[in-house]
């Protein structure tokens, strides 16, 4: 396991051959990603890609009413700011840190230069984008067709996959914003999981006691998303 200060804690960067990583190494800037920090806002021109190392970033949309819902989460398996290399430069969504940690920024100019070469960086970023699209699509289906209990289990499992350990620091209000539901609904669903002995929740800390139990209680959406990431991306246990 690499130290947290190393950019190759990010799986995409770690997967690059030395010859492809070398041009990026000097330009990668380690930055803190604090809870609630906005990595980018809707309509903002993106100037950097951000590769999370030990933080998790939520991609979500804010409606005119102020209601929000998460479309995907990004941790050490991915990158924030795909509009840069997909040709848009801006996006109508926002990216907000929901688990504190660090990440590595890569300037737009160098990214576009290296991406245009058509080498390993381009391949891994495009494969990641395909996996991210799957996560977004499955989230939309899940939010429409599955119970809040199942959605919460899916969200907890995907979050755990991006973190070390079995604890998340997250209030019920923030989870409600991620799922696009009322806080009372999250409270009820969390109590059910706690009574079933699957989690323990206290003062904004969620500890998963029985991961296998969560996997048995969630819908198929978690496995669909996980299988696609495992198929398209480097082995996340290799680093």
N, C-alpha and C positions, 0 to 999 in steps of 0.2 A: 504494500500500500504506500503510495506517494504521500509526502507531507501535504497538508492543506494549502500551503503557500505555493504549491507548484501548479502551473496552468494545466498540466496533464492530469489533474484530478477531474477535468472535464473529459468525458469519454470520446467526444468527437476529436478534440485536439490530441488525445492520447493515441488515437487510431492512425494518425497521419505518419507516414514514413519519415525518417529523419530529414530527407532531402526536401520534403514538402513543409515540414514543421519549421525548419531553420529560418526561412524568410519571414515567418510570423513572430518568432520568439522575441526578438528585440522590441517589437512594436506592441506586444501584449502588455496592457496596463492593468495591474491588480487594483480592484476597487471594492470598497465595502458595499454590500447590498443590505440595507437595513429594513426592518419590517415597515411596510407602508411606503417605502421609496418608489417613486414612479420612474421606471426605466425609460418609457416613452409615453406620450399622450396622443390621443386621436388627432390625426392630421399633422403631427409634428414630423419635420424632415429628419430622417434618421442619419446620424453621423457615425455610429459605431454598431458593430455586432457585440453582443455580450454573451460570453460563455460562462454560465454559472459553474462554480466549483462545489460549494457546499451550501448554497442558497437555493430557494425555490421561488420562481416567479410565476405569477398568475396572469394569463392573457384573458381579458374580459371586455365586454361591451357595456357601455352606460347608456341607458335609454333617456329620452327627453324628460321623463318623469323622475329621473334620478335612480331608478332601479338598475341593478347590475346583475350580471351572470357570467361565470367563468366559462370560457370555451376550451381552455387547455391549461395545463401546468407544464413548466419547463424547469428541469433541474440539471444535474451533472450529465445527464444523457443527451442534452440538447443545446440550443442556442436561441437567443432572443433577438429578433430583428430581421426575420427572413425577407421582409419587403426589400431590403437592400440588394440582395442578389437575385430576387425574383423580378426585378425591374420596376417596382412601384416607387420605392423611396419613401413613401408614407403609407400609413394604414389607418383605417377607421376605428381600430381597437386600441386598447391601452394595455400596458404591461406594468404590474405592480408587484413588489416583493411581498410574499406572504410567509416566508421563512427566512430569517436573517442568515447572512453568511458573507461570502465573497464571490467575486466573479472576475473575468478578464475581458477587457474591452479591446477590440481590434478596429482600427480606423477604417472608414469607408473606402478611402482611396486604395489602401493596400489590399483590402478584401477584394475589391473589384478587379484589381490588377492580377491577383493570384487566381481568382475564380475564372477569369477569361482564359487562363492557360489550359483549362480543361483537364487538370490532373486530379490527384486524390482529394484535394480540398473541395473541388466542385462536386465530385461523386458523393462524398460523405454528406455534404450539405443538402444535396438534392434527395438523397435517400432519407435523411432526417425529415425533410419537408413532407415527403410522402407519409412517413409515420405520424407526423404532427397532424396532417389532414385527416388521417384515420381517427386520431384521438378526438378531433373537433367534431367529426361526423358522428362518432359513437356517443359523444356527450350529448349532442342534440337529440339523438334517438332515445337515449337513456332518460333524459329529462322529460321527454314526452310520454314514454310508455312504462316506466318502472316506478316503483314506490319510493318514497323519500328514504325509507330504511335502506333500500338497495343502493340508492344514489349515494348516501352517506358512506356505506361500506366501500363502494367503488372509489370514492374520493379519498377515504382514509388509506386504502391499499395503494393507490397510485402515489399518494404523498409519501408513504413509508418507503416505497421503492426508490425514492430520490433522497432519502435521508439515512444516516447511520443511527442504529438503535431503534427503539420501539415507542418513542415519545414525540408528540407534536405539541408545539406551543401555539395555540390557536383558540380564540374565543368563539363561542357559539354564534355571536353576531357576525364575525368575519366568515365563518363557514356558511351561514345563511346567505351572505352577500355572494359568495362563490357559487352556491347552488341556485341562486335566484329565488329563494323561498323565504317565508317568514321565520323569524328567530324561534317562535314558539314551536314550529314544526321540527326544527333541528333539536330543540330541547327535548321534545317528546321522543324523537328517534334515538337520540343519544342515551336517554334513560332506558329505553328498551335494550340497547346493546349493553349497557352497564348491568342491568338486571340479569341479562343472559350470561354475564361473566366474560364478555368479550373485550370490554374496554373499562378503564377507570378514568373519570373526568373530575378535575378539581382545579378551580382558579385558573382557567385558561390552559391547563395542561391535560392532554389526552394521552394516556398510556394504553397501548394495545397489549392486552394480556393473552389473548388467544387469536393469533393471526389465522390459523387454519379455520377457526370458527367464523371469522369475518369472510374468508374466501368462500365458505360454504353458504353464507347468507346473502352474498352479493348476487347481482345478475350476471349474465354472460358478458356484459360490456367490459368489465375489468380484464377478463381473459383475452378478449378480442384485441384490445389495445396493447396489452402486454406482449401477446404473440407477435403483433406486427412490429413493435419496437425490437423485439429479440430477433426477428427475421431480417430486418433491414439494417440494424445498427451493430456496432462492435459489441462483444461480450462485456456487459457492464460489471462483471466480477473480475475481469482481467486486470484492472488497475488496482 
